[in-house]
Amino acid sequence: MAVVIVEMWQGRTVEQKRKLVEVITAAMKKHCGARTEHLHVIIHDVPKESWGRDGKLAADEKNK
């Protein structure tokens, strides 16, 4: 069994997540020999007010 966890800011559509799961699954199968029926992809949508970098909240950054 393999688990891939993706953490990203909220805001992606279900279709974007669907495609992401498809390409991650294909890459894991091709490059790692993962059996797709045993591969789990977990997407954590994190609000910008819960994500910090460079000493600031992402929600406080301009144009992001």
Protein Blocks (a to p, Z undefined) as FASTA:
>chain_A
ZZddddddehiafklmmmmmmmmmmmmmmmnopafklcccddddddfklcceehiafklp
ghZZ
